[in-house]
Amino acid sequence: MSMTTDAIVFDPYDYAFQEDPYPTYRRCRDEDPLHHNEELDVWFLTRHADIQHALRTEGVYSNAMGVSIDRSAWGPDAHRVMSFLGMDPPRQQRLRSLVSKGFTPRRVTELAPQIQRLTDHYLDRCLERARDGQGFDWIHDFAGLLPMDVISEMMGVPESDRAEVRRLADLVVHREPGMRDVPPAGMEASLVLVGYYAEMVAQRKRRPTSDLTSALLSAEMDGDRLGEDEIIAFLFLMVVAGNETTTKLLGHALFHLTRHPAQLEKVFADPDDRGDLVVPWIEETLRYDTSSQMLARHLLADVELHSRVAPAGSKAVLVLGSANRDDRVFDDPDRFDVFRERDELAQLLSFGGGRHFCLGANLARLEARIALAALVRRVRAVEVAHDDCVRVHSVNVRGFASVPVRMEAR
């Protein structure tokens, strides 16, 4: 294998890097799998085996300073907006266990009819425009609306507030060019969201309902209950992490599939001919271009890998997006292939692992399955204006702000 002699430049804040980080990931995996950005003083783990081990190792890769490398978000108070993602055991175990009392698998499963109703509602509007010969924006008109509505209905956010809540959530993850921290607009949006959820929790204390917010207020385990600040932090995490990542998954699914006409034809073939390719399409999208690209960790001990040492006290990043493209695990990993072997797809790390495996993974998959199944059932042909798509600029989250499309209904 020939290697370039140019120094590796791994700067997650750089807009050019965000457009396509995968060549840099490959170079790191092959040449410098424990890569140190001296300017940021951050260590990046890029190989699947190392990241998988880190996700499952206790007492070394700490979450207690948060999962973002942004200076303003990194610190012992990270749990105030990241909930249990900003904690280590036993605090993390306690909080996650209590949250799980309200955010149950049954509650997620029972959302299916609502998700179907919302999917049909937004798809009806999109296809009406398609029948008139108009294009529309897959993110603005569908993928950016559905996850926010699903989470909002679950939490009890009124329909009249959802557009503003989504606008604020977008500001929280957006990063300005040349700025290596949360911009002022993002800080302000975070404070507004925290205040909004504080008022919502106060309302549910006065008048409980059947939503998740009320369920979290009543969750109890061995006499222990969630504090108001803990509930607010979890709601904040849900709207930023849960909403944004599912929107990006739906955007990537359409963007990448439509770049492969033969696979597109198979997925959107007549129902009797195609079999069920929706789930493999979702899983391959999660592998090929995952929404959550990076998770920060605080090293509590020296980490020695590949003849390098990241010292205790350092800021490290587990690059999930790189792990999912590791050719030590995945065959021809830079190929998007909805027919990829299930055993390979089972190795994806898009939802993390270990104690911090994403609590919303089942909800994200359920939303994507219902939404994309409805799409292939109702649409004969899809065309994406790939050159006109606009990416979101964020350090942790990868996805699109705009995906212009044209569709032909069945």
C-alpha positions in Angstrom: 0.0 0.0 0.0 1.4 3.4 -1.0 1.1 6.2 1.5 1.3 9.9 0.9 4.0 11.8 2.8 1.8 14.8 3.4 0.9 15.3 7.1 -2.6 14.2 8.1 -4.8 17.2 8.8 -7.8 16.1 11.0 -9.7 19.2 11.9 -13.4 18.4 12.6 -14.3 22.1 12.5 -13.1 22.6 8.9 -15.9 22.9 6.4 -14.0 21.1 3.7 -13.4 18.2 6.1 -17.1 18.1 6.9 -18.0 17.8 3.2 -16.1 14.5 3.0 -14.2 13.3 6.1 -13.8 9.7 4.9 -10.5 10.0 3.0 -9.0 11.5 6.2 -10.5 8.7 8.3 -8.9 6.1 6.0 -5.5 7.7 6.2 -5.7 7.8 10.0 -6.8 4.1 10.2 -3.9 3.0 7.9 -1.2 5.4 9.0 -2.0 6.9 12.4 -4.9 5.1 14.1 -4.4 7.1 17.4 -4.0 10.5 15.8 -3.2 13.6 17.8 -4.3 17.0 16.6 -1.8 19.2 18.5 -3.6 22.5 17.9 -6.9 21.2 19.4 -5.0 18.8 21.8 -7.4 16.0 20.9 -6.7 12.3 20.3 -8.7 10.6 17.6 -9.4 6.8 17.6 -10.4 5.7 14.1 -10.2 1.8 13.9 -13.3 -0.3 14.6 -11.6 -2.6 17.0 -10.1 0.2 19.1 -13.4 2.1 19.2 -15.5 -1.0 20.0 -13.1 -1.8 22.9 -13.3 1.8 24.2 -17.1 1.7 24.2 -17.0 -1.4 26.4 -14.1 -0.5 28.7 -14.9 0.7 32.2 -12.9 3.3 34.1 -10.8 4.7 31.2 -12.9 6.5 28.6 -15.0 8.8 30.8 -18.3 10.5 29.8 -18.3 12.8 32.8 -17.0 15.8 30.8 -19.5 15.3 28.0 -19.4 13.9 24.4 -18.6 17.2 22.5 -15.1 18.6 22.1 -16.5 22.2 22.0 -14.8 24.2 24.9 -18.1 25.5 26.1 -19.7 22.1 26.2 -16.8 20.3 27.8 -16.7 20.1 31.6 -18.1 18.7 34.8 -21.5 20.4 34.1 -22.0 18.6 30.7 -24.8 16.5 32.2 -27.0 19.5 32.5 -27.8 19.4 28.8 -26.5 15.9 27.9 -28.2 14.0 30.7 -26.7 10.6 31.3 -24.5 11.0 28.2 -22.4 13.3 30.4 -22.1 10.9 33.3 -20.2 7.8 34.4 -21.5 4.9 36.6 -23.0 4.8 39.1 -24.7 8.2 38.4 -25.2 7.2 34.8 -26.7 3.8 35.7 -29.2 5.4 38.2 -30.3 8.1 35.8 -30.6 5.9 32.7 -32.6 3.3 34.8 -35.0 5.9 36.0 -35.4 7.4 32.5 -36.0 3.9 31.1 -39.0 3.6 33.4 -40.7 6.3 31.3 -39.0 5.8 28.0 -40.1 2.1 27.7 -39.9 -0.2 24.6 -43.7 -0.4 24.9 -44.1 3.4 24.7 -41.9 3.4 21.6 -43.8 0.5 20.0 -47.1 2.3 20.7 -45.9 5.3 18.7 -46.1 3.3 15.4 -49.7 4.4 14.5 -48.8 8.1 15.2 -45.6 7.8 13.2 -47.6 6.3 10.3 -50.2 9.0 10.5 -47.6 11.8 10.5 -45.7 10.1 7.7 -48.9 9.9 5.5 -49.7 13.5 6.3 -46.4 14.9 5.2 -46.0 12.5 2.3 -49.5 13.5 1.0 -48.4 17.1 0.9 -45.1 16.3 -0.8 -46.7 14.0 -3.5 -49.4 16.6 -4.2 -46.6 19.0 -5.2 -44.9 16.2 -7.2 -48.1 15.6 -9.1 -48.2 19.3 -10.1 -44.7 18.8 -11.5 -43.0 20.7 -8.7 -39.9 19.6 -6.9 -39.7 19.8 -3.1 -37.1 19.6 -0.4 -36.9 16.2 1.3 -35.5 17.8 4.5 -37.6 21.0 4.7 -40.9 19.2 3.7 -40.5 15.8 5.2 -37.4 14.5 7.0 -37.0 17.6 9.1 -40.6 17.6 10.2 -41.4 13.9 11.0 -38.8 13.2 13.8 -39.6 16.5 15.5 -43.3 15.8 15.5 -42.7 12.2 16.8 -40.6 13.3 19.7 -42.8 16.3 20.3 -45.9 14.2 20.5 -44.1 11.8 22.8 -42.9 14.6 25.1 -46.1 16.7 24.9 -44.8 19.7 22.9 -47.8 21.4 21.3 -47.9 21.5 17.5 -47.8 25.3 17.6 -44.4 25.3 19.2 -42.6 22.7 17.1 -41.2 24.8 14.3 -39.6 27.1 16.8 -38.2 24.2 18.9 -36.7 22.7 15.8 -35.2 26.0 14.7 -33.5 26.2 18.2 -32.3 22.6 18.0 -30.7 23.4 14.6 -28.9 26.4 16.1 -27.5 24.2 18.9 -25.6 21.8 16.5 -24.6 24.4 13.8 -21.0 25.6 13.8 -19.9 28.8 12.1 -16.8 28.8 9.8 -13.6 29.3 11.6 -15.2 29.1 15.0 -14.1 26.2 17.2 -16.8 26.4 19.8 -20.5 26.7 20.3 -21.5 30.0 18.6 -23.4 32.7 20.6 -26.6 31.8 18.7 -26.2 28.2 19.8 -25.6 29.1 23.4 -28.7 31.4 23.4 -30.8 28.6 21.8 -29.7 26.1 24.4 -30.8 28.5 27.2 -34.1 29.1 25.5 -34.7 25.4 25.1 -33.8 24.6 28.7 -36.2 27.4 29.9 -39.0 26.0 27.6 -38.6 22.5 29.0 -38.5 23.8 32.6 -41.9 25.5 32.1 -43.2 22.3 30.5 -42.1 20.2 33.5 -43.7 22.7 35.8 -47.0 22.5 33.9 -47.0 18.7 34.1 -46.3 18.8 37.9 -49.5 21.0 38.2 -51.5 18.9 35.7 -50.1 15.5 34.7 -50.9 14.1 31.3 -50.2 10.8 29.5 -47.0 12.0 27.8 -43.4 11.1 28.4 -42.7 14.2 30.5 -45.4 13.2 33.0 -44.1 9.6 32.9 -40.6 10.8 33.8 -42.0 12.9 36.7 -43.7 9.8 38.1 -40.9 7.3 37.4 -39.7 5.7 40.6 -37.2 3.0 41.5 -36.6 1.9 45.1 -38.0 5.2 46.4 -35.8 7.2 44.1 -37.2 9.7 41.6 -35.8 12.0 38.9 -35.2 15.6 39.8 -36.6 18.4 37.7 -33.2 19.3 36.3 -32.6 15.7 35.3 -35.9 15.6 33.4 -35.1 18.9 31.6 -31.7 17.6 30.6 -33.1 14.4 29.2 -35.8 16.3 27.2 -33.1 18.6 25.8 -31.0 15.6 24.8 -34.0 14.0 23.1 -34.9 17.0 21.0 -31.3 17.7 19.9 -29.9 14.2 19.6 -33.0 12.2 18.8 -34.5 14.7 16.4 -31.4 15.8 14.5 -29.9 12.3 14.0 -33.1 10.8 12.6 -33.6 13.7 10.2 -30.0 13.2 9.0 -30.6 9.4 8.6 -33.6 10.0 6.4 -31.7 12.6 4.3 -28.7 10.3 3.8 -30.9 7.3 2.9 -32.4 9.1 -0.1 -29.2 10.9 -1.1 -27.0 7.8 -1.2 -29.5 5.4 -2.7 -30.3 7.7 -5.6 -26.6 7.8 -6.5 -26.8 4.1 -7.3 -29.5 3.6 -10.0 -29.4 -0.2 -10.0 -30.0 -0.4 -6.3 -32.6 2.4 -6.4 -34.5 0.4 -9.0 -34.5 -2.7 -6.9 -35.6 -0.9 -3.7 -38.4 1.0 -5.6 -39.5 -2.0 -7.7 -43.0 -3.3 -7.7 -43.8 -4.6 -4.3 -44.1 -8.2 -5.5 -40.6 -8.0 -7.1 -38.5 -6.2 -4.6 -38.9 -8.2 -1.3 -38.3 -6.1 1.8 -35.2 -4.0 1.1 -36.2 -1.1 3.4 -34.5 -2.5 6.5 -31.2 -3.3 4.7 -31.3 0.1 3.1 -31.6 1.8 6.6 -28.8 -0.3 8.1 -26.4 0.3 5.2 -27.2 4.0 5.4 -26.4 3.9 9.1 -23.1 2.2 8.3 -22.1 4.2 5.2 -22.7 7.7 6.5 -23.9 7.7 10.1 -25.5 10.8 11.6 -23.4 10.7 14.8 -19.8 10.8 13.6 -17.9 11.4 16.8 -18.1 11.0 20.6 -15.7 12.7 22.9 -14.2 11.0 26.0 -12.1 12.1 28.9 -9.2 9.7 29.5 -8.9 8.6 33.2 -5.7 6.6 32.4 -3.0 6.5 29.8 -4.2 4.8 26.6 -1.4 3.1 24.6 -2.3 2.0 21.1 -0.2 1.4 18.0 3.0 2.6 19.6 1.5 5.9 20.7 0.3 7.0 24.2 -2.6 9.4 24.8 -1.9 10.5 28.4 -4.4 10.4 31.3 -6.4 13.7 31.4 -6.5 14.0 27.6 -9.6 14.7 25.5 -10.1 11.7 23.1 -12.7 11.2 20.3 -14.2 7.9 19.2 -14.8 8.4 15.5 -17.8 6.2 14.8 -18.0 7.3 11.2 -14.5 5.9 10.6 -15.2 2.6 12.4 -18.1 2.0 10.1 -15.8 2.3 7.0 -13.0 0.1 8.4 -11.9 -2.5 5.8 -10.7 -4.7 8.6 -14.4 -5.3 9.3 -16.4 -4.4 6.2 -15.8 -5.6 2.7 -15.2 -2.7 0.2 -16.4 -0.3 2.9 -16.5 2.8 0.7 -19.2 1.1 -1.5 -22.8 1.8 -0.7 -24.5 -1.6 -0.9 -28.1 -2.4 0.3 -27.3 -6.1 -0.3 -24.4 -6.1 2.1 -24.2 -9.2 4.3 -26.2 -9.0 7.6 -23.2 -10.2 9.6 -21.3 -7.2 8.5 -24.1 -4.8 9.2 -24.4 -6.2 12.7 -20.9 -4.7 13.4 -21.9 -1.1 12.8 -21.2 1.3 15.7 -23.6 4.1 14.7 -25.5 3.9 18.0 -22.4 3.5 20.2 -22.1 0.6 22.5 -21.7 -0.6 26.1 -23.5 1.3 28.9 -24.1 4.3 26.6 -25.7 2.4 23.7 -28.2 4.9 22.3 -31.5 4.7 24.2 -33.3 6.0 21.1 -31.9 3.4 18.6 -35.2 1.5 18.4 -37.2 4.7 17.9 -34.9 5.9 15.2 -35.1 2.6 13.3 -38.9 2.5 13.8 -39.3 6.0 12.4 -37.0 5.3 9.4 -38.7 2.0 8.6 -42.2 3.4 8.6 -41.2 6.5 6.7 -39.2 4.8 4.0 -41.6 1.9 3.6 -44.4 4.4 2.9 -42.1 6.1 0.4 -41.4 3.0 -1.6 -45.0 1.9 -1.4 -46.3 5.2 -2.8 -43.5 6.3 -5.1 -42.4 4.9 -8.4 -39.4 7.1 -9.1 -37.1 9.4 -7.2 -34.6 12.0 -8.5 -32.3 13.9 -6.2 -30.4 17.0 -7.3 -27.2 15.9 -5.7 -25.1 18.9 -6.7 -27.7 21.2 -5.1 -27.8 19.4 -1.7 -26.5 21.5 1.2 -24.8 19.9 4.2 -25.2 20.8 7.8 -22.0 22.1 9.4 -21.5 20.4 12.7 -18.7 18.6 14.6 -20.6 15.7 16.0 -23.6 15.4 13.6 -23.3 14.8 9.8 -26.2 15.3 7.5 -28.1 17.6 5.1 -29.9 20.9 5.6 -31.4 20.6 2.1 -32.0 17.8 -0.3 -34.0 18.9 -3.4 -36.0 16.1 -5.0 -38.5 15.2 -7.6 -40.8 12.2 -7.3 -43.3 10.2 -9.4 -46.1 8.7 -7.5 -47.4 5.2 -8.3 
